[in-house]
Amino acid sequence: MPWGVGLFLAYAFVILAGAALALGPVVERAVLIPITFEGIVLMALLAYTIFTITLVLQRKAAARGLALGLLSLLVPAIPLALLSGQVIIAVALVAIGFLVYRGIRAPRARAWLDQE
């Protein structure tokens, strides 16, 4: 497995862990209101992330585009970190995003994700 694919998988599992931590309050609100905007967004994020991880592990070519889509979650996270005064976190997010982007677009990752 190329380093870029492994780095993307680590990034995706961090997203899954974050979604799992955010799930508690959403479930508590679901007792009163069965359908909430936060719940819909969280379930869509979980489905997208799990589907992308599955395609990457199956070495499908379609995983490349979905991985870049999942990587786009960092775009709004960077200004939010800057607005809350967390410059170090914003710089770390930029570095992680750059490394994952370069790793997924690398020729070895393209060759590894080759199955139709």
SEDO-894485 format. One record per residue (C-alpha): residue number from 1; residue in one letter; x, y, z. Coordinates in steps of 0.25 Angstrom, whole numbers, padded with zeros to 4 digits. Example, Ala and Ser with C-alpha at 12.3 -4.5 7.8 and 13.67 -1.06 7.14 Angstrom:
BEGIN
<atom num="1" residuo="a" c1="0049" c2="-0018" c3="0031"/>
<atom num="2" residuo="s" c1="0055" c2="-0004" c3="0029"/>
END
This chain:
BEGIN
<atom num="1" residuo="m" c1="0000" c2="0000" c3="0000"/>
<atom num="2" residuo="p" c1="0006" c2="0014" c3="-0004"/>
<atom num="3" residuo="w" c1="0008" c2="0024" c3="0007"/>
<atom num="4" residuo="g" c1="-0002" c2="0033" c3="0002"/>
<atom num="5" residuo="v" c1="-0013" c2="0023" c3="0003"/>
<atom num="6" residuo="g" c1="-0009" c2="0019" c3="0017"/>
<atom num="7" residuo="l" c1="-0009" c2="0034" c3="0021"/>
<atom num="8" residuo="f" c1="-0023" c2="0035" c3="0015"/>
<atom num="9" residuo="l" c1="-0028" c2="0023" c3="0022"/>
<atom num="10" residuo="a" c1="-0023" c2="0029" c3="0035"/>
<atom num="11" residuo="y" c1="-0030" c2="0042" c3="0032"/>
<atom num="12" residuo="a" c1="-0043" c2="0035" c3="0029"/>
<atom num="13" residuo="f" c1="-0042" c2="0027" c3="0042"/>
<atom num="14" residuo="v" c1="-0040" c2="0040" c3="0049"/>
<atom num="15" residuo="i" c1="-0053" c2="0046" c3="0043"/>
<atom num="16" residuo="l" c1="-0060" c2="0033" c3="0047"/>
<atom num="17" residuo="a" c1="-0055" c2="0035" c3="0061"/>
<atom num="18" residuo="g" c1="-0060" c2="0050" c3="0061"/>
<atom num="19" residuo="a" c1="-0074" c2="0046" c3="0056"/>
<atom num="20" residuo="a" c1="-0075" c2="0035" c3="0067"/>
<atom num="21" residuo="l" c1="-0072" c2="0045" c3="0077"/>
<atom num="22" residuo="a" c1="-0082" c2="0055" c3="0072"/>
<atom num="23" residuo="l" c1="-0093" c2="0044" c3="0071"/>
<atom num="24" residuo="g" c1="-0097" c2="0044" c3="0086"/>
<atom num="25" residuo="p" c1="-0103" c2="0058" c3="0086"/>
<atom num="26" residuo="v" c1="-0110" c2="0055" c3="0073"/>
<atom num="27" residuo="v" c1="-0116" c2="0043" c3="0078"/>
<atom num="28" residuo="e" c1="-0121" c2="0050" c3="0091"/>
<atom num="29" residuo="r" c1="-0128" c2="0060" c3="0082"/>
<atom num="30" residuo="a" c1="-0134" c2="0049" c3="0074"/>
<atom num="31" residuo="v" c1="-0143" c2="0045" c3="0086"/>
<atom num="32" residuo="l" c1="-0150" c2="0058" c3="0085"/>
<atom num="33" residuo="i" c1="-0149" c2="0061" c3="0070"/>
<atom num="34" residuo="p" c1="-0147" c2="0049" c3="0061"/>
<atom num="35" residuo="i" c1="-0141" c2="0057" c3="0049"/>
<atom num="36" residuo="t" c1="-0131" c2="0068" c3="0052"/>
<atom num="37" residuo="f" c1="-0122" c2="0075" c3="0042"/>
<atom num="38" residuo="e" c1="-0110" c2="0071" c3="0050"/>
<atom num="39" residuo="g" c1="-0114" c2="0056" c3="0050"/>
<atom num="40" residuo="i" c1="-0116" c2="0056" c3="0035"/>
<atom num="41" residuo="v" c1="-0102" c2="0063" c3="0032"/>
<atom num="42" residuo="l" c1="-0096" c2="0053" c3="0042"/>
<atom num="43" residuo="m" c1="-0102" c2="0041" c3="0035"/>
<atom num="44" residuo="a" c1="-0098" c2="0046" c3="0022"/>
<atom num="45" residuo="l" c1="-0084" c2="0048" c3="0026"/>
<atom num="46" residuo="l" c1="-0083" c2="0034" c3="0032"/>
<atom num="47" residuo="a" c1="-0089" c2="0027" c3="0020"/>
<atom num="48" residuo="y" c1="-0079" c2="0035" c3="0011"/>
<atom num="49" residuo="t" c1="-0067" c2="0032" c3="0019"/>
<atom num="50" residuo="i" c1="-0070" c2="0017" c3="0021"/>
<atom num="51" residuo="f" c1="-0073" c2="0016" c3="0006"/>
<atom num="52" residuo="t" c1="-0060" c2="0023" c3="0002"/>
<atom num="53" residuo="i" c1="-0052" c2="0014" c3="0012"/>
<atom num="54" residuo="t" c1="-0058" c2="0002" c3="0006"/>
<atom num="55" residuo="l" c1="-0055" c2="0006" c3="-0008"/>
<atom num="56" residuo="v" c1="-0040" c2="0009" c3="-0004"/>
<atom num="57" residuo="l" c1="-0039" c2="-0004" c3="0003"/>
<atom num="58" residuo="q" c1="-0044" c2="-0011" c3="-0010"/>
<atom num="59" residuo="r" c1="-0034" c2="-0003" c3="-0018"/>
<atom num="60" residuo="k" c1="-0045" c2="0003" c3="-0027"/>
<atom num="61" residuo="a" c1="-0042" c2="0014" c3="-0037"/>
<atom num="62" residuo="a" c1="-0054" c2="0022" c3="-0033"/>
<atom num="63" residuo="a" c1="-0048" c2="0023" c3="-0019"/>
<atom num="64" residuo="r" c1="-0039" c2="0034" c3="-0023"/>
<atom num="65" residuo="g" c1="-0050" c2="0044" c3="-0026"/>
<atom num="66" residuo="l" c1="-0057" c2="0041" c3="-0014"/>
<atom num="67" residuo="a" c1="-0045" c2="0042" c3="-0005"/>
<atom num="68" residuo="l" c1="-0042" c2="0056" c3="-0011"/>
<atom num="69" residuo="g" c1="-0057" c2="0059" c3="-0008"/>
<atom num="70" residuo="l" c1="-0055" c2="0055" c3="0007"/>
<atom num="71" residuo="l" c1="-0042" c2="0063" c3="0007"/>
<atom num="72" residuo="s" c1="-0050" c2="0075" c3="0004"/>
<atom num="73" residuo="l" c1="-0055" c2="0075" c3="0018"/>
<atom num="74" residuo="l" c1="-0042" c2="0082" c3="0022"/>
<atom num="75" residuo="v" c1="-0046" c2="0094" c3="0014"/>
<atom num="76" residuo="p" c1="-0056" c2="0100" c3="0024"/>
<atom num="77" residuo="a" c1="-0049" c2="0095" c3="0036"/>
<atom num="78" residuo="i" c1="-0036" c2="0103" c3="0033"/>
<atom num="79" residuo="p" c1="-0044" c2="0117" c3="0034"/>
<atom num="80" residuo="l" c1="-0052" c2="0112" c3="0046"/>
<atom num="81" residuo="a" c1="-0039" c2="0109" c3="0053"/>
<atom num="82" residuo="l" c1="-0033" c2="0122" c3="0049"/>
<atom num="83" residuo="l" c1="-0046" c2="0130" c3="0054"/>
<atom num="84" residuo="s" c1="-0045" c2="0123" c3="0067"/>
<atom num="85" residuo="g" c1="-0030" c2="0127" c3="0069"/>
<atom num="86" residuo="q" c1="-0024" c2="0113" c3="0067"/>
<atom num="87" residuo="v" c1="-0013" c2="0116" c3="0057"/>
<atom num="88" residuo="i" c1="-0005" c2="0104" c3="0060"/>
<atom num="89" residuo="i" c1="-0017" c2="0095" c3="0057"/>
<atom num="90" residuo="a" c1="-0020" c2="0102" c3="0044"/>
<atom num="91" residuo="v" c1="-0005" c2="0101" c3="0040"/>
<atom num="92" residuo="a" c1="-0006" c2="0086" c3="0044"/>
<atom num="93" residuo="l" c1="-0019" c2="0084" c3="0036"/>
<atom num="94" residuo="v" c1="-0013" c2="0091" c3="0024"/>
<atom num="95" residuo="a" c1="-0001" c2="0082" c3="0025"/>
<atom num="96" residuo="i" c1="-0009" c2="0069" c3="0026"/>
<atom num="97" residuo="g" c1="-0018" c2="0073" c3="0015"/>
<atom num="98" residuo="f" c1="-0006" c2="0076" c3="0006"/>
<atom num="99" residuo="l" c1="0001" c2="0063" c3="0009"/>
<atom num="100" residuo="v" c1="-0012" c2="0054" c3="0007"/>
<atom num="101" residuo="y" c1="-0015" c2="0062" c3="-0006"/>
<atom num="102" residuo="r" c1="-0001" c2="0059" c3="-0011"/>
<atom num="103" residuo="g" c1="-0001" c2="0045" c3="-0006"/>
<atom num="104" residuo="i" c1="-0015" c2="0041" c3="-0013"/>
<atom num="105" residuo="r" c1="-0010" c2="0048" c3="-0026"/>
<atom num="106" residuo="a" c1="0003" c2="0041" c3="-0026"/>
<atom num="107" residuo="p" c1="0006" c2="0031" c3="-0038"/>
<atom num="108" residuo="r" c1="0008" c2="0020" c3="-0028"/>
<atom num="109" residuo="a" c1="-0006" c2="0022" c3="-0022"/>
<atom num="110" residuo="r" c1="-0012" c2="0023" c3="-0036"/>
<atom num="111" residuo="a" c1="-0006" c2="0010" c3="-0039"/>
<atom num="112" residuo="w" c1="-0010" c2="0004" c3="-0026"/>
<atom num="113" residuo="l" c1="-0025" c2="0008" c3="-0028"/>
<atom num="114" residuo="d" c1="-0026" c2="0002" c3="-0042"/>
<atom num="115" residuo="q" c1="-0038" c2="-0007" c3="-0041"/>
<atom num="116" residuo="e" c1="-0051" c2="-0004" c3="-0049"/>
END
